[in-house]
């Protein structure tokens, strides 16, 4: 069956929620239609780009794809946290640095595929790590900068007591890590018992055996948690001079971007 036919048949399932909205509350209908259209457009573009990357399987093309996706994640992070656009390159550097170690560790030490530089491995693994970093960084970076603004007096007192800026920022970094850890603990505790991770379902649909699918899911979840913490710390380090002035005060355009 042609792929377009299967897609159209699958979209017919939307008739059920569309009918329910039409009968009881028509307001979401337009938003639903626009969201579906946007999803189809974005996935079509993404699928076309991935086809090119996979078809040529060039290390340079794969590296270009990873850099582009890192910049997209950094831009989305700045938008969600309300950071100025000038920080996008620095946030991207922190995110990219944060995913390198767990990515290389998985490829070179744990999984050890025959072609670790192949797009077949690099693209999906990087995608999983970047998606998780986007989710966690939005929360943790927002918490970090919001806490500094809310507790400006406390922060200034720490600086006034002679502490260096990195020591004065330690309690706020702790708050950011805590905001990251809470949902992670809940998610990890419920995984496999109350929920089947989408990643595991995708691996099973892709033909992996249950044992291999579970193993790879565990490895990716652990790597994602590592990447999240590393990217947060590296992002804070990379953006330090861009966010704080010489006196250690938060610049006015932070959380206003």
C-alpha positions, 0 to 999 in steps of 0.5 A: 500500500502506498505511503500516502494512502496509509497516511490518509487512512491513519488521519481518518482517526481524527474524525472521532475527536473532530466530531466530538468537538463539533458536537459539544465545543467547536472552538478547538476545531480550528486549532486542531486543524492548524496543529495537524497541518503544522505537524504534517509540514514539519514532519515532511521537512524533517523526513526529507532532511533525514532522508538526505542525511541517511542516503549519503551517510557522510560524516560531514553531513551528519555533523552539520545536521547535529550542529543545526539541531543543537542550534534549534534546541538552543534557540527554543530554550532561549525563547522558552526561558525568555533569554535574549537571542544573543545567548543562543550561540553560548547556550548551543555550546553548553548543550553541545558540550553536555551531550558529547560525553554520554554520546561518545560513551554510548557509542565507543564503550557500551554499544560499540557498533561497527560504524559508530560515525554512521548517521544510523547511530549518531542521528537518533541518539543525538536526537534523543539526548537533545530532546531531553535536554530541551525539556530539562533545560527549559525548567532548570535554566528558568528556575536558576535565573528566576530565583536570582531575580526573586532573591536578589537581596540574598544574592547581593548579601552573599556577594557582599560577604566576600564570596566569589560569584561562583560560590554565591551562585551555588545555592541557585544552581542547587535549586536548578538541579532540584527542579530538574531532579524532581520530575526525573525521579517521578519518571524513572520510578514509574517507568515500566510499571505505570508507563511504557516509554515511547522510546521502548515502543518505537524500538519494538515497532522497529523490529528490536527484540524485547531484551535489546529494546529494554537494554537500549532504553535503559542506556538512553535514559541514563545517558539523557539524565547525564546529558541534562545535568552536564548541559545545564552546568556547561550552559551556565558556565558558557553564558556566565560573562554574557549574563552577569556584568563585572559586578556580578549583577544579572543583566537587565535583558535576562528573562526579558528576551 
